[in-house]
Amino acid sequence: MSALLAGLLAVALLRLAADAASATTAQVQSGALRVTGAAASDKLVLSLDPVVPTTLLVDVGDDGTPDFSFDRSTFRSIGVRGLGGDDELRIDESAGAFPGEFVTLDGGDLASDTVTVNGTAGPETVGVTRVGPEVFTEGLAALVRITGSEQADTLSIRTLAGDDDVTVAADVFGLITPIPDLGADG
């Protein structure tokens, strides 16, 4: 009986993951890549294809399998909206940087959202600033703007390897909780 219950639970979890992936949309409109999550909690990862760095990958569920891929020459900016739930939105530049692309991340609800920006293996000097109701990270290849954040939200800045420095302006803490991680050699 317990094997049957375990099997049913596994099927239910797979169905939930499939529903989240099918509810998430990603498309290029007017030179902007728009990614919109589901009404429930999302895990969305944007990264470059390690084999074809001119391709941006969108991984729904953070399971290591891209659900969408886009030729980077078709857009100049990226907008990600997590919608409802406890969202995890991550920019991962470990397979390559997003030079020249402006990325806007919006958890956009009253739930506890986590935004993660990953750096590269090289040295980085990252600044986190606030302009009105928006938080910006500068010093990574992609300029990241966070909108719709609340104090319950978390900004994880993972600079990975290299001689890194992260500076956070004091007024950022009124909008989001920043957590710098300078990596093993930081």
C-alpha distance (Angstrom), angle and dihedral (degrees) to the residues before:
residue distance angle dihedral
M1 . . .
S2 3.82 . .
A3 3.83 90.8 .
L4 3.81 88.5 54.7
L5 3.82 91.5 50.6
A6 3.81 91.1 47.2
G7 3.80 89.6 50.7
L8 3.80 92.3 49.3
L9 3.79 91.1 48.1
A10 3.81 91.0 50.5
V11 3.82 90.8 50.6
A12 3.82 90.9 48.3
L13 3.82 91.8 50.8
L14 3.81 91.9 48.6
R15 3.80 89.6 49.4
L16 3.83 91.2 51.4
A17 3.82 90.5 50.5
A18 3.80 91.0 48.1
D19 3.82 90.8 47.9
A20 3.83 90.8 52.0
A21 3.80 91.4 49.4
S22 3.80 92.2 47.3
A23 3.83 91.7 47.7
T24 3.81 92.2 51.9
T25 3.78 115.4 87.5
A26 3.79 129.8 -162.1
Q27 3.79 125.7 -179.6
V28 3.79 142.5 143.9
Q29 3.80 115.0 -112.2
S30 3.80 125.3 174.4
G31 3.80 93.5 -18.6
A32 3.82 95.0 -46.7
L33 3.79 128.9 104.7
R34 3.82 107.8 -135.9
V35 3.82 119.3 -163.1
T36 3.81 117.4 -177.0
G37 3.78 122.1 -175.2
A38 3.77 130.3 -151.0
A39 3.81 127.6 -85.5
A40 3.82 88.4 -104.5
S41 3.82 127.7 63.6
D42 3.81 113.8 -54.1
K43 3.79 136.1 -162.4
L44 3.80 107.8 -159.1
V45 3.81 124.2 174.8
L46 3.80 126.1 -172.9
S47 3.80 116.9 -163.5
L48 3.77 141.3 144.6
D49 3.76 121.2 -99.3
P50 3.84 104.1 -103.3
V51 3.82 90.5 -144.4
V52 3.83 98.7 40.3
P53 3.83 106.4 28.5
T54 3.81 91.8 -175.8
T55 3.82 86.6 70.9
L56 3.80 123.2 81.0
L57 3.80 115.8 -151.0
V58 3.82 127.5 -151.6
D59 3.80 113.9 -157.8
V60 3.81 113.2 -164.9
G61 3.79 110.5 -158.6
D62 3.83 94.9 16.5
D63 3.80 89.2 -106.9
G64 3.81 96.1 137.4
T65 3.79 93.5 -105.5
P66 3.82 116.8 106.6
D67 3.79 114.7 -130.8
F68 3.82 95.9 -172.1
S69 3.80 133.9 24.8
F70 3.80 129.8 -169.1
D71 3.79 136.2 -172.0
R72 3.82 103.5 -117.8
S73 3.80 91.8 -140.4
T74 3.83 89.3 69.7
F75 3.85 95.8 66.7
R76 3.82 141.0 35.9
S77 3.80 100.0 -165.2
I78 3.80 139.2 29.5
G79 3.80 128.0 -142.7
V80 3.81 121.2 -170.6
R81 3.83 121.9 -173.2
G82 3.78 116.9 -173.6
L83 3.84 95.5 -171.6
G84 3.83 115.6 -169.6
G85 3.77 130.5 3.6
D86 3.80 134.0 33.8
D87 3.80 98.7 -44.1
E88 3.80 128.4 -164.9
L89 3.80 111.8 -157.3
R90 3.81 117.1 -178.6
I91 3.80 134.7 -175.2
D92 3.80 106.6 -160.4
E93 3.81 115.3 -168.2
S94 3.81 94.5 168.3
A95 3.84 91.2 107.0
G96 3.78 91.7 44.8
A97 3.76 141.0 -39.5
F98 3.80 128.6 -89.1
P99 3.81 97.9 -131.0
G100 3.78 115.2 -170.9
E101 3.79 96.2 5.6
F102 3.79 119.9 121.5
V103 3.81 111.0 -146.0
T104 3.82 122.9 -161.8
L105 3.81 117.7 -167.2
D106 3.81 120.8 -168.4
G107 3.81 122.7 -179.8
G108 3.80 84.9 177.1
D109 3.80 105.4 -173.8
L110 3.79 140.4 73.7
A111 3.81 93.9 -94.1
S112 3.81 125.6 104.6
D113 3.80 106.1 -89.7
T114 3.81 128.2 -175.7
V115 3.79 123.1 -150.3
T116 3.82 115.7 -169.1
V117 3.78 125.0 -169.3
N118 3.79 116.1 -170.5
G119 3.75 122.4 -159.9
T120 3.78 129.5 -158.9
A121 3.80 136.9 -95.8
G122 3.81 90.0 -93.6
P123 3.79 129.7 83.4
E124 3.82 115.3 -74.5
T125 3.77 136.7 -176.2
V126 3.80 107.9 -158.0
G127 3.79 126.0 -170.4
V128 3.80 123.9 -166.1
T129 3.81 113.5 -160.6
R130 3.77 139.7 167.3
V131 3.78 127.5 -132.6
G132 3.80 110.0 -178.4
P133 3.82 108.7 -56.8
E134 3.82 93.8 -12.9
V135 3.81 133.0 87.1
F136 3.81 121.3 -150.9
T137 3.79 131.6 -163.3
E138 3.78 114.7 -156.4
G139 3.79 130.8 -179.4
L140 3.78 97.8 53.9
A141 3.78 118.6 96.3
A142 3.81 91.6 -102.4
L143 3.79 119.4 56.7
V144 3.81 103.4 -132.7
R145 3.81 123.2 -156.9
I146 3.80 119.4 -170.6
T147 3.80 117.8 -158.2
G148 3.79 131.6 177.7
S149 3.80 93.7 29.7
E150 3.80 126.4 153.5
Q151 3.81 132.1 -165.4
A152 3.82 89.2 -99.2
D153 3.82 88.7 62.7
T154 3.80 122.4 92.4
L155 3.81 130.5 -142.7
S156 3.80 110.9 -158.7
I157 3.82 112.3 -164.4
R158 3.82 108.4 -165.7
T159 3.79 110.5 -178.0
L160 3.82 93.6 177.5
A161 3.82 115.3 -161.9
G162 3.79 128.4 -3.7
D163 3.79 135.5 61.9
D164 3.82 97.4 -54.8
D165 3.79 136.7 178.4
V166 3.82 127.8 -168.8
T167 3.81 122.8 -168.4
V168 3.81 121.2 -172.6
A169 3.82 121.4 -165.5
A170 3.81 112.8 -128.3
D171 3.82 94.9 -122.4
V172 3.83 91.7 59.2
F173 3.81 89.1 77.4
G174 3.82 89.6 68.9
L175 3.82 90.1 66.1
I176 3.80 107.6 29.1
T177 3.80 139.9 0.2
P178 3.82 109.0 -111.7
I179 3.82 118.9 -153.2
P180 3.83 113.4 -172.2
D181 3.82 117.9 -157.9
L182 3.81 112.4 -171.9
G183 3.80 93.7 -172.3
A184 3.78 130.1 -120.1
D185 3.80 93.6 -52.2
G186 3.83 95.6 43.4
